[in-house]
Structure formats: C-alpha cells, structure tokens
Amino acid sequence: MPGYQTKQESVAVAGADHLQIRSLLDRQQFADPLGEAERLGISSASWPLFGLLWPSGAQLAARMARRTLCQGERILEIGCGLALASLVTHRRGSDVTASDCHPLTSAFLLENLRLNDLPPLKYRHGHWGAPEAHVGDPARACVTGLFDLIIGSDLLYERDAHADLAGFIGQHAAAESEVWIVDPDRGNRPAFHRQMAEQGFRMHEERLDQVASADTLAYKGRLLSYQRGAFRGPLNRATLPL
C-alpha cells in the first residue's frame, strides 16, 4: 500500500533465537486511504504505533521465551502490534492467538511469519472500548472464547474511565486463568489494578528494571501479573529471572 515505508531487521529476544521483523520505518508513517482506521477510532497520531517495536514488547517476548510450557493451555495476546511475544510463543509450539484493532496488523503478522519460516498463527480483531457501530463487525473475525493466559505490553497509556480493558480481559479469561502485562510505569496502573480486582483477579507486581549493557538496553517498568480462580500454575511463575 502506498503511503508508508518499512524496514526489516534481526531482533534479539533474550532466551530465544533472533527474529526477522518487518516494521514501519519510523513514527511518521501514515496511510489510511479508505478511512478504515478512522472509523475504528484510530487517529493519525496513533496510526503508526502498531507497526513499531517497543521496549515493553521485547520484555514480554523474553518472559514468554522462558516461561514453562503448559500442555493444552490457550494463550491470547491483546494489543499485539507486531506480535513479538506471540511469535516467540508460537515458535515454541504453544496454542496462541494474536489480536489487535489496527487494520494492518494481520498483514504485518503474515509477513513476519513468512520471514521466519513459521506456520500460520491465529489472528483475531480485538478492540476494547470499540465504537458501538463496529462491535461485532461481520467483516472481522473477532476474539471469542476463553483463554488460560492473556498477555500484553504497554496497554495502560490512556485513562480508561469505563474499565473497557479490564472488562475485555474479564470477558475472555477462563474461570481459572492468569494475565501478564508488562507496563513501563504508566500512571494509569493503580486504577487498572482496582478494575481487575472487580473482575475477580488477584495481583502481583515485579520490577523489571535493567541497566544498559553490551547485550541489553536500559529498561524501567514492571510485570503486572493477575490470577483468577484456583489457578493451577505456580504462583510466582512470572518471577523467573531474565
């Protein structure tokens, strides 16, 4: 599609083999000739954000690279963007579904699967707080069903007065489930904790701060892990060292 430029690079993920990733060249890229993103409530300023690599996404991918695999579990990544964590998890053989609301996410996912010689990965449209006119749009395969683990990164960038994100997670989390969200210390975190508690989740926080080295970039943030029901996994499985 005309209107934006891309780049391809080898991306290092701690604990996993490198991935070849096609992404947008920079934040100045924008192309919405049919107005599809606008109809979904995606502004021109936020349009390119899905197609960039973000530090919190790399942190989540590294966690998923080291996570103990659980046979038969269903995993959902929400707000996946370039889906780095989903790609790592998929390559390890887990049953993972990537989801996002951006109309170009699926095309970039298909290309990055091809670049890494990976088989098809399930993708669904997932849009919490979507305009009423677009809920249940028959042209999109939307997220359905329940999942044992829901993951995401840098999702708390906007004030969510109606608890749409927590409600979306609660709707798709199994009765016994876990949620991992990597957050770069956004100010909306306390409100989200309360909203998740209302959905029946217990919460645990872990700092993920790291200093820059020859192999890693500096990062400040934390892993927010939530559990609902008598979850059968280890309580602090999220706290394995990087």
N, C-alpha and C positions, 0 to 999 in steps of 0.2 A: 504494500500500500504506500503511495506517495505521502510525504508529509513528515516522515521521521527517519532517522539514521540509527543503525545498530552497530554493535561491536561484539566480538567473540573473544573469550579469554578462558584460560585454565584457572579454575577456582580451587584453592586449597581448603579442605574441611578437616579439622582436627579429628583424628581417629578413623578417617575414611580416605579412599583414593580420590584424587582430584576429579573434578567435573568440568566438562567443557560447557560453558554457558553463553548463550546469546542474550544480550541485554540491550537496552536503549543506550545510545552514545552518551547522553547527559540529560539533565533535567529540563532542557529547553525544547525537547521533542514534543510535538503535539500534532495529532491528525484525527479528526472526528467528522469526516465529510458528510456522513449520513445522520449526524446528531444522535447517535446511539448512546454514547457516554453521557451526553447532556440529559437525555431522557431518563437515565438511571441516576441522575443527581451527581454525576462526576464532573467537577469543574475543570476548566482548562489548567488551573494551577496544580490540581491533584492528579490530572490525567497521566503524567509520566511516572508517577511514583510506583506503580505496579511493576514497571519494567526495569527497575534499578536494584542492585544488590545492596543490602543494608546490614550493618554490623550485628543487629539483633537476630536477623535471619541466619547469619553464619553461626551464631551462638546456639540457636535452636537446632540447626543441622548437626553441629558437633555433639550435642546431647543425644540426638536420635541415633547418631553413629555408634554411641557407646551403650545405648540402652539395651537391657536384656530383652530379647525377643520372646513374645508370649504367643504360643500357638493358638490360632483361631480368633485372635482379637481383631477388631475393626478400628482403624485409625482415620481421623479426619483432620486435615489441616485447613484452617479458616483464614481468609485474607492472605492467601498463599503468595501472591505476587509471582515471582519467578520460581517459587516452589522448591527452594533448595533443600529444605528439610524433607519434603515429600520425595524428592528424587533420591536422597540418601536412604530413606526408609524403604522405598520401593526396590532399590538395588539390593537391599539386604533380604528381600523376599517377603516383607510384610504386606498385609492387605490394607492399603492406604488409599484414601480419596483426597484429592486436592480440590480446593474450592476458592472462589473469588468472585467479585461482582464486576470486574473490568471486562469489557467485551473482547479484548485482545489476549487475555491471559491464556486461554486454551491454545491459541496459535503459537505463542511462545513456548508453552509447555510441550507441544508436539515437536517443535524444532529442537528443544533441548533433550528430549528423549531420543531423537534421531542422532544428534551429535554424540551421545554417549552409548549408542547401540543398546538401548533399553527397550523392553517390550512396552505395549500400551499401558498407561496409568489412568485410572478412573478420574474424571474431572466433572465437577458439578458447579452450577451457579449458586453462590451463597451470598445473600445480601441481607444483613440485618438492618432494620430501620428503613427498608425499601419503600419508595412511594407506593401508595395503595394500588395505583394503576399497573404496577409492574410485579406485584406479588402473584405468583402462580402463572407467569407468562408462559403459554404453551410452547413458545419458540425456544425456551431454555429448559434443559434438564436440571432441575433444582435439587439441592441437598434434601435427601429423605432418609428416614430410618434412624437407628440409634447406634452410637459408637462407644467403644470401651475407653478410648483415649482421644481427646481433642487437643490439638496443638495450634499454636500461633505465635507470632512475634510482632512487637511494636504495634499493638492494636488499640492502645488507650490514648491515642493522640487527640481525640476530641471529647468534649464533655458530653456524656450520654445520660441526659436527664431522665429519659424514658426507659433506661436499662435494657435497650434493644440488644446489645451484645450478650449480656448475661442471659437474657431471655432466649436468644438464639442457641446459646450453648446448652441451657437447660432443656430446651426442646429436643436437642439431638444427642444428649448424653444419656447413656444407659443408666438404669437404676443403681448399678454399681460401676462407677467409672472414675476416670482421672482426667484432669485438664492441666496442660503445661502451657504457660505463656511467658515468653521472655520479654521483659519490659525495660527500656533504658531510662528508668526513674521518671516516668511521666507523672505529672501532678494529679491525674485522674485516678490513680491507683487506689486510694482509700475508699472512694465511692464505689469502685468496682468490687472491692472486697465485700462491702456491705450487700451489694446486689447479688453477688454469687452466694453469700450466706443465705439470702432469701430463697435461692434456688436449691438449698439443701447441701451446699458444699462446705467442707472444712478447708482451711487454708494454711499453707506453709510458704514462707519466703526464704530465699537463699541468695546471698550476694554472688555476683559473677564477675566482680572487678578483676581486671588483669592489666599489668603494665606492658608496655610495648617491648618486644624483643626481636631478635633476628627472624623469628618464625611467626610471631603473632602481633596483631595490632592492639593498641590500648583499648580497653572497653570498660564502661561503668554502667551497671544495670543489675537486674536480679531476675531470678527464675521464680515465678509465681506458680505454685502447684496446688491444685484443689482436688479433693476427693469427695465422692458422694456414695453413700451406702457402705456396706461392708466390703470395700474394695479388696480384692484378693492379692493384689501385688504388694511388694514390700513398701512400707510406709514412706521410707526415705530413698526410694529408688532414684528419685530425681537428684539426690545429693552426691552421686558418684563424682569423684574429682575429674576435671578436664585434664 
